[in-house]
Amino acid sequence: MPFRRAACLSILISAALVTTAHAVTVGREQDITDLKLGQRVQVDDGTCPAGQVKEVRGTKMTEKGVARTAACVPRYGPKTR
Protein backbone atom coordinates (compact mmCIF):
# COMPACT_ATOMS: atom_id res chain seq x y z
CA MET A 1 0.00 0.00 0.00
CA PRO A 2 2.78 2.58 0.76
CA PHE A 3 4.31 1.90 -2.66
CA ARG A 4 0.98 2.54 -4.36
CA ARG A 5 0.53 5.81 -2.48
CA ALA A 6 4.07 6.94 -3.36
CA ALA A 7 3.50 6.08 -7.03
CA CYS A 8 0.26 8.09 -7.12
CA LEU A 9 1.94 11.02 -5.40
CA SER A 10 4.87 11.00 -7.85
CA ILE A 11 2.49 10.93 -10.84
CA LEU A 12 0.54 13.85 -9.40
CA ILE A 13 3.69 15.91 -8.83
CA SER A 14 4.99 15.10 -12.33
CA ALA A 15 1.72 16.23 -13.90
CA ALA A 16 1.83 19.50 -11.96
CA LEU A 17 5.40 20.20 -13.07
CA VAL A 18 4.66 19.45 -16.71
CA THR A 19 1.73 21.86 -16.83
CA THR A 20 3.81 24.72 -15.36
CA ALA A 21 6.86 24.13 -17.53
CA HIS A 22 5.42 25.50 -20.77
CA ALA A 23 6.90 28.77 -21.96
CA VAL A 24 4.50 31.54 -22.89
CA THR A 25 5.17 33.69 -25.97
CA VAL A 26 4.12 37.35 -26.08
CA GLY A 27 4.66 40.10 -28.65
CA ARG A 28 6.04 42.81 -26.36
CA GLU A 29 7.92 42.78 -23.05
CA GLN A 30 5.34 45.23 -21.65
CA ASP A 31 2.69 42.48 -22.07
CA ILE A 32 4.27 40.51 -19.20
CA THR A 33 2.18 41.62 -16.24
CA ASP A 34 2.80 39.09 -13.48
CA LEU A 35 6.17 37.34 -13.77
CA LYS A 36 6.70 34.66 -11.14
CA LEU A 37 9.97 33.46 -9.68
CA GLY A 38 11.51 30.90 -12.07
CA GLN A 39 9.00 31.59 -14.85
CA ARG A 40 10.24 31.98 -18.42
CA VAL A 41 8.41 34.05 -21.03
CA GLN A 42 9.49 34.26 -24.66
CA VAL A 43 9.13 37.71 -26.24
CA ASP A 44 8.94 37.85 -30.04
CA ASP A 45 9.63 41.56 -30.57
CA GLY A 46 12.34 41.34 -33.24
CA THR A 47 15.23 42.49 -31.04
CA CYS A 48 17.18 39.21 -31.32
CA PRO A 49 18.99 37.88 -34.41
CA ALA A 50 17.31 35.55 -36.89
CA GLY A 51 16.56 32.13 -35.42
CA GLN A 52 16.48 33.44 -31.86
CA VAL A 53 13.85 34.85 -29.50
CA LYS A 54 14.19 36.93 -26.33
CA GLU A 55 13.56 34.97 -23.13
CA VAL A 56 12.65 36.92 -19.99
CA ARG A 57 13.14 35.07 -16.69
CA GLY A 58 12.09 35.79 -13.13
CA THR A 59 15.45 35.33 -11.41
CA LYS A 60 15.26 36.44 -7.79
CA MET A 61 13.05 38.16 -5.25
CA THR A 62 13.73 41.79 -4.41
CA GLU A 63 11.92 44.31 -2.24
CA LYS A 64 10.03 45.54 -5.31
CA GLY A 65 9.06 42.08 -6.57
CA VAL A 66 10.66 39.59 -8.96
CA ALA A 67 13.85 40.73 -10.73
CA ARG A 68 13.93 40.05 -14.49
CA THR A 69 16.75 39.07 -16.81
CA ALA A 70 16.56 38.80 -20.59
CA ALA A 71 18.67 36.85 -23.07
CA CYS A 72 18.40 35.70 -26.68
CA VAL A 73 17.85 31.94 -26.93
CA PRO A 74 17.44 29.64 -29.96
CA ARG A 75 13.95 29.56 -31.40
CA TYR A 76 12.60 26.03 -31.56
CA GLY A 77 10.05 25.58 -34.29
CA PRO A 78 7.95 22.55 -35.12
CA LYS A 79 9.98 19.38 -35.45
CA THR A 80 10.33 17.93 -38.93
CA ARG A 81 11.55 14.55 -40.08
Protein Blocks (a to p, Z undefined) as FASTA:
>chain_A
ZZmmmmmmmmmmmmmmmmmmpccddfbfklpmbdcehiacdddehlacehiacddddfbd
cfkbccdddddddddddddZZ
